[in-house]
Amino acid sequence: MKPTVILYNPYAVFYTMPLALIAVGSNLDAKKYNVVIIDARLEKNPLETLKKALHQNPVCFASSVLTGNPIKDALKMSREVKKINPKLPVIWGGWHPSLFPEDTLKEASVDIVIKGQGEITFAEVVASLYNKTSLKDVKGIAYKQDNLFVENPERVMLDINSFPAFNYNLIDVPAYMKLSGRKQLDYISSQGCRFRCSFCADPFMYKRGWFGYSPKRMTDEIEELWKKYNFNHVHFQDETFFTNKSRVKEFANELIKRKLPITWFGTMRADQGVRLSEEVWQLCKKSGLEKVMIGIEAGSQEMLDWMQKDIKVEQIFEVAKKCFDYDIAINFSVIVGFPNEPKESVLKTLDIVKTLRKMSSKFQMGIFYFKPYPGNKIADELNENGYQFYTTLEQWSTFDYVDSKKSEWLSDELITLVENFKFYQKIAYRKKSLLFLFLQKIASWRIDNNYYKFPIERKLKQILKPDRLS
């Protein structure tokens, strides 16, 4: 029996395909190793599936772990592994272990941490474990040796064009399509981010590096996958899909030439959209671009400059106008509630939300509270001023990116204002409906006048119980 590498995706509330696990699994020699991906979001009984895999000559158990609730499940399963097979190495990779390798390795059930880009690093760790050789020469890891924390030198980020294509045979693709509610393929065409936003951990993780697949590779792979899975939409999971203008242009041209009947979604910065030529916009639309995601973060130039977003307010409206002209939907996002952010700044951000949402019912808006997270300039400054970050996995498992109740500088007044705005903007700017016309008129008036007293519409909403308000 070939040795088995067990890859585990912890339970979470979202159902995108586990691309990180597919990436590292695809980079292992299929002739040498049997790769098993267990996804707690799909399995009725993931522990029973894990127990079966543990009887298949396992080399290791590895989990990709995000901060927050996924830590709870990863901890549970890692501890179960150690109960069943105490000598089996347990490996954690992904965002949380990469940012907190030492704190992660304080957990008795975790033996090794893969930091950052994992394709080559994980393959070397697996080979070392299988051959029973030392980990001392494997770059990009931290581990325990004689109960002491050891951290090896960093691994330089590599061009992802040198990695093999993702082997989607490792997962049940139709099952993920069923969960997402559409025949959608999740795909990643680049790694990294070149920008320096002071609230984001990307600069720490990627050292502002970025590598993208060639347009031909992208379309070759997508076409082959389409022939196999017959999807009608590609959801690009890239941090910044539109980083390279010529790549986007060639990709769109390739899709058009091949006449693939698909739509697609990608992430875009406002300044990237502004720099696209009219020709590229036309090609993107013709090739099937359906929606983009744009993080605008704030409504004032002062806040944008402070957070080192490196965009201009006018660029936000310019790219919104382009998407409106080409009938391309946008998922915008903003962040409010930074330390010492005055109420006037929050109101400016909410004002820009109003303006953008009035432009099109296809423009949606995610409104998030700033939550301090290490690995960026703002968090470092907070730490210097005495802010206490979590130090254990159990504590970090309670971290919620959208919860408004845990940042001590947020006043009840501000939270009430923002929560009321979030509720009413969903009603006011949704697609016009006779059923909700009355509610929409009231919500629009409240939004326009910043008046949220006596919110009886919430009770009406509970009575009507609409399926979706945005």
KEGU-779563 format. One record per residue (C-alpha): residue number from 1; residue in three letters; x, y, z. Coordinates in steps of 0.5 Angstrom, whole numbers. Each point is the difference from the previous one (the first is absolute). Example, Ala and Ser with C-alpha at 12.3 -4.5 7.8 and 13.67 -1.06 7.14 Angstrom:
% KEGU-779563
i aa east north up
1 Ala 25 -9 16
2 Ser 2 7 -2
***
This chain:
% KEGU-779563
i aa east north up
1 Met 0 0 0
2 Lys 3 7 -2
3 Pro 1 5 6
4 Thr -6 4 1
5 Val 0 8 1
6 Ile -6 2 4
7 Leu -2 7 -2
8 Tyr -6 3 5
9 Asn -4 6 -1
10 Pro -4 3 6
11 Tyr -7 1 1
12 Ala -2 7 -2
13 Val -6 4 -3
14 Phe 2 1 -7
15 Tyr 1 -5 -5
16 Thr 5 2 -5
17 Met 4 -6 -3
18 Pro 6 -1 5
19 Leu 5 2 -5
20 Ala 6 1 5
21 Leu 0 -8 1
22 Ile -1 -1 -7
23 Ala 6 4 -2
24 Val 5 -4 5
25 Gly -3 -7 -1
26 Ser 1 1 -8
27 Asn 7 2 1
28 Leu 1 -7 3
29 Asp 2 -6 -4
30 Ala -6 -4 -1
31 Lys 4 -6 -2
32 Lys 3 0 7
33 Tyr -5 3 4
34 Asn -8 -1 1
35 Val -3 7 2
36 Val -7 0 4
37 Ile -3 7 1
38 Ile -5 0 5
39 Asp -5 6 0
40 Ala -4 0 7
41 Arg -5 5 -4
42 Leu -2 -6 -5
43 Glu 1 -6 5
44 Lys -6 -2 4
45 Asn 5 -3 5
46 Pro 7 2 -1
47 Leu 3 -3 6
48 Glu -2 -7 -3
49 Thr 3 2 -7
50 Leu 6 2 4
51 Lys 1 -7 4
52 Lys -1 -4 -7
53 Ala 6 4 -3
54 Leu 4 -1 6
55 His 0 -7 -2
56 Gln 3 1 -7
57 Asn 7 0 2
58 Pro 0 8 2
59 Val 6 4 -1
60 Cys -3 6 4
61 Phe -6 4 1
62 Ala 0 7 -3
63 Ser -5 6 1
64 Ser -1 7 -3
65 Val -2 4 5
66 Leu -3 7 0
67 Thr -1 5 6
68 Gly -7 -1 4
69 Asn -5 -6 0
70 Pro 4 -4 -4
71 Ile 6 -1 5
72 Lys -5 -3 5
73 Asp -2 -6 -5
74 Ala 8 -1 -2
75 Leu 2 0 7
76 Lys -6 -6 2
77 Met 3 -4 -6
78 Ser 7 1 1
79 Arg -1 -2 7
80 Glu -4 -6 -2
81 Val 6 -2 -5
82 Lys 4 0 6
83 Lys -4 -4 4
84 Ile -1 -6 -5
85 Asn 7 1 -3
86 Pro 5 4 5
87 Lys 6 -1 -5
88 Leu -3 3 -6
89 Pro 2 7 -2
90 Val -5 5 0
91 Ile 1 6 -4
92 Trp -3 7 0
93 Gly 0 5 -6
94 Gly -4 6 -3
95 Trp -1 7 3
96 His 0 -1 7
97 Pro 6 -5 1
98 Ser 4 4 -5
99 Leu -1 7 5
100 Phe 0 -4 6
101 Pro 5 -6 0
102 Glu 3 0 7
103 Asp -7 1 3
104 Thr -3 -5 -4
105 Leu 6 -5 2
106 Lys -2 1 7
107 Glu -6 -5 -2
108 Ala 2 -7 2
109 Ser -3 -3 -6
110 Val 4 4 -5
111 Asp 7 -2 -2
112 Ile 1 4 -6
113 Val -2 7 -3
114 Ile 1 2 -8
115 Lys 1 7 0
116 Gly -3 4 -7
117 Gln 0 -3 -7
118 Gly 0 -8 2
119 Glu 0 -4 -7
120 Ile 8 -1 1
121 Thr 1 1 7
122 Phe -6 -6 1
123 Ala 3 -4 -5
124 Glu 7 0 4
125 Val -3 -1 6
126 Val -4 -6 -2
127 Ala 6 -3 -3
128 Ser 4 1 6
129 Leu -5 -3 4
130 Tyr -1 -6 -4
131 Asn 8 -1 -1
132 Lys 1 1 8
133 Thr 5 6 -2
134 Ser 1 6 4
135 Leu -4 7 -1
136 Lys 6 4 1
137 Asp 1 2 -7
138 Val -8 1 -2
139 Lys -1 7 -1
140 Gly -6 4 2
141 Ile -2 -5 6
142 Ala 0 1 8
143 Tyr -1 -7 4
144 Lys 2 -3 7
145 Gln 6 -3 1
146 Asp 1 -3 7
147 Asn -6 4 2
148 Leu 4 6 -2
149 Phe -3 5 -5
150 Val 5 0 -7
151 Glu -2 5 -6
152 Asn 4 -1 -6
153 Pro 2 5 -5
154 Glu -5 3 -4
155 Arg -2 -2 -7
156 Val 0 5 -6
157 Met -7 0 -3
158 Leu 1 -4 -7
159 Asp -4 1 -7
160 Ile -6 -4 0
161 Asn 1 -1 -7
162 Ser 5 -6 2
163 Phe -5 -3 4
164 Pro -4 -6 -3
165 Ala -8 1 -2
166 Phe -5 -1 6
167 Asn -2 -7 0
168 Tyr -8 1 1
169 Asn -1 -8 0
170 Leu 3 1 8
171 Ile -7 3 1
172 Asp -8 -1 -1
173 Val -1 6 -5
174 Pro -7 -1 -1
175 Ala -1 0 7
176 Tyr 3 7 1
177 Met -4 2 -6
178 Lys -7 -3 4
179 Leu 2 4 6
180 Ser 2 7 -4
181 Gly -7 -1 -3
182 Arg 3 1 -7
183 Lys 4 -4 -5
184 Gln 7 4 2
185 Leu 7 -2 0
186 Asp 4 4 5
187 Tyr 7 1 -3
188 Ile 6 4 2
189 Ser 5 3 -5
190 Ser 5 4 4
191 Gln 3 0 7
192 Gly 2 7 4
193 Cys -2 7 0
194 Arg 5 6 -2
195 Phe -3 5 5
196 Arg 1 3 7
197 Cys -7 1 3
198 Ser 2 1 7
199 Phe -6 -4 3
200 Cys 1 -6 -4
201 Ala 5 -6 1
202 Asp 1 -1 -7
203 Pro 7 4 0
204 Phe 2 -5 6
205 Met -2 -6 -4
206 Tyr 3 1 -7
207 Lys 5 6 1
208 Arg -4 4 -5
209 Gly 2 -6 -5
210 Trp -5 -2 -6
211 Phe 0 -6 -5
212 Gly -5 -1 -5
213 Tyr -1 -6 -5
214 Ser 1 2 -7
215 Pro -7 1 -4
216 Lys 1 -6 -4
217 Arg 1 -5 6
218 Met -6 3 3
219 Thr -5 -1 -6
220 Asp 3 -7 -1
221 Glu -1 -2 7
222 Ile -7 3 0
223 Glu -2 -3 -7
224 Glu 2 -7 2
225 Leu -4 1 7
226 Trp -6 2 -4
227 Lys 0 -6 -4
228 Lys 0 -4 6
229 Tyr -4 4 5
230 Asn -5 4 -5
231 Phe 0 6 5
232 Asn -3 7 -3
233 His 4 4 5
234 Val 7 1 2
235 His 1 3 7
236 Phe 8 3 0
237 Gln 2 0 8
238 Asp 6 4 -2
239 Glu 2 6 5
240 Thr 0 4 -6
241 Phe -2 -3 -6
242 Phe 1 7 -4
243 Thr 8 1 2
244 Asn 2 -1 -7
245 Lys -4 4 -6
246 Ser 4 -4 -6
247 Arg -2 -6 4
248 Val -7 1 1
249 Lys -1 3 -8
250 Glu 3 -7 -2
251 Phe -4 -4 4
252 Ala -6 3 -2
253 Asn 2 -1 -7
254 Glu 1 -7 1
255 Leu -6 -1 3
256 Ile -4 3 -6
257 Lys 4 -4 -5
258 Arg -2 -6 3
259 Lys -7 2 1
260 Leu -1 -3 7
261 Pro -7 1 2
262 Ile 2 2 7
263 Thr 0 7 4
264 Trp 5 2 5
265 Phe 2 4 7
266 Gly 6 3 2
267 Thr 3 5 5
268 Met 2 7 -2
269 Arg 3 6 3
270 Ala -3 6 -2
271 Asp 6 3 -3
272 Gln 1 -6 -4
273 Gly -7 1 -3
274 Val 2 7 -2
275 Arg 6 -2 -3
276 Leu -4 -5 -5
277 Ser -1 2 -7
278 Glu -6 1 -3
279 Glu 2 -6 -4
280 Val 1 -5 6
281 Trp -6 2 3
282 Gln -4 -2 -6
283 Leu 4 -6 -1
284 Cys -1 -2 7
285 Lys -8 1 0
286 Lys 0 -4 -7
287 Ser 4 -6 3
288 Gly -5 0 6
289 Leu 2 4 6
290 Glu -6 0 4
291 Lys 2 3 6
292 Val 6 3 4
293 Met 2 1 7
294 Ile 3 7 2
295 Gly 2 2 7
296 Ile -1 7 1
297 Glu 1 0 7
298 Ala -1 7 2
299 Gly -4 7 -3
300 Ser 5 5 2
301 Gln 7 1 -4
302 Glu 3 1 7
303 Met -2 -7 3
304 Leu 2 -3 -7
305 Asp 7 4 1
306 Trp 0 -2 7
307 Met -1 -8 -1
308 Gln 5 1 -6
309 Lys -5 -3 -5
310 Asp 3 4 -6
311 Ile -6 2 -4
312 Lys -4 6 0
313 Val -7 1 1
314 Glu -2 2 -7
315 Gln 3 -6 -2
316 Ile -6 -4 3
317 Phe -5 4 -3
318 Glu 4 -1 -7
319 Val 0 -7 0
320 Ala -7 -1 3
321 Lys -2 4 -6
322 Lys 4 -5 -5
323 Cys -4 -6 3
324 Phe -7 4 0
325 Asp 2 1 -7
326 Tyr 1 -7 -2
327 Asp -5 -3 5
328 Ile 5 -3 4
329 Ala -2 -1 7
330 Ile 5 2 6
331 Asn 0 -3 7
332 Phe 3 6 4
333 Ser 3 0 7
334 Val 2 5 5
335 Ile 3 0 7
336 Val -3 5 6
337 Gly 2 0 7
338 Phe 8 1 0
339 Pro 3 2 6
340 Asn -1 8 1
341 Glu -4 0 -6
342 Pro -5 6 1
343 Lys -7 -1 -1
344 Glu 0 5 -6
345 Ser 5 -4 -4
346 Val -5 -6 1
347 Leu -6 4 -3
348 Lys 5 2 -6
349 Thr 0 -8 -1
350 Leu -7 -1 1
351 Asp -1 6 -5
352 Ile 4 -3 -5
353 Val -4 -7 1
354 Lys -6 4 -2
355 Thr 2 3 -6
356 Leu 3 -6 -3
357 Arg -6 -5 2
358 Lys -5 6 -3
359 Met 4 -1 -7
360 Ser -2 -8 -1
361 Ser -4 -5 4
362 Lys 6 -5 -3
363 Phe 5 4 5
364 Gln 0 -3 7
365 Met 3 2 6
366 Gly 4 -4 5
367 Ile 1 5 7
368 Phe 5 -3 5
369 Tyr 3 2 6
370 Phe 7 1 1
371 Lys 3 -6 4
372 Pro 7 0 2
373 Tyr 4 -5 -3
374 Pro 8 -1 0
375 Gly 4 0 -6
376 Asn -1 8 -2
377 Lys 2 7 2
378 Ile -7 2 4
379 Ala 1 -7 4
380 Asp 7 2 2
381 Glu -2 7 2
382 Leu -5 -3 4
383 Asn 4 -5 3
384 Glu 5 5 2
385 Asn -5 4 3
386 Gly -2 -6 5
387 Tyr -5 -3 -4
388 Gln -1 -7 2
389 Phe 0 -5 -5
390 Tyr -2 -8 1
391 Thr 5 -5 1
392 Thr -3 -6 0
393 Leu -4 -4 -5
394 Glu -6 -1 4
395 Gln 0 8 0
396 Trp 1 1 -7
397 Ser -5 -5 -1
398 Thr -5 5 2
399 Phe 2 5 -5
400 Asp -5 3 -4
401 Tyr 1 4 -6
402 Val -7 4 0
403 Asp -2 0 7
404 Ser 0 7 3
405 Lys 0 -2 7
406 Lys 7 -1 2
407 Ser 4 7 -2
408 Glu 0 4 7
409 Trp 0 6 -4
410 Leu -6 -1 -4
411 Ser -6 4 4
412 Asp -7 -3 0
413 Glu -2 7 -4
414 Leu 4 -2 -5
415 Ile -2 -7 -1
416 Thr -7 1 0
417 Leu 1 5 -5
418 Val 4 -4 -5
419 Glu -5 -6 2
420 Asn -6 4 -2
421 Phe 3 2 -6
422 Lys 2 -7 -2
423 Phe -7 -2 1
424 Tyr -3 5 -4
425 Gln 4 1 -6
426 Lys -1 -7 -1
427 Ile -7 1 -1
428 Ala 0 7 -3
429 Tyr 5 -2 -6
430 Arg -3 -7 -2
431 Lys -3 -1 -6
432 Lys -7 3 -1
433 Ser -5 -4 2
434 Leu -8 1 1
435 Leu 0 -4 7
436 Phe 6 4 3
437 Leu -2 7 -3
438 Phe -3 3 6
439 Leu 6 -3 4
440 Gln 5 3 -5
441 Lys -3 7 0
442 Ile 1 0 8
443 Ala 7 -3 0
444 Ser 2 5 -6
445 Trp -3 6 4
446 Arg 4 -2 7
447 Ile 6 -1 -4
448 Asp 0 7 -4
449 Asn -2 3 7
450 Asn 5 -4 5
451 Tyr -7 -1 4
452 Tyr 0 -7 3
453 Lys -5 1 6
454 Phe -5 -5 2
455 Pro 2 -5 -5
456 Ile -7 -3 -1
457 Glu 2 -3 -7
458 Arg 4 -5 3
459 Lys -6 -3 3
460 Leu -3 0 -6
461 Lys 5 -3 -4
462 Gln 0 -6 5
463 Ile -7 -1 -1
464 Leu 1 0 -8
465 Lys 6 -4 1
466 Pro 3 1 -7
467 Asp 5 -5 -3
468 Arg 5 5 -1
469 Leu 0 8 1
470 Ser 7 2 -4
***
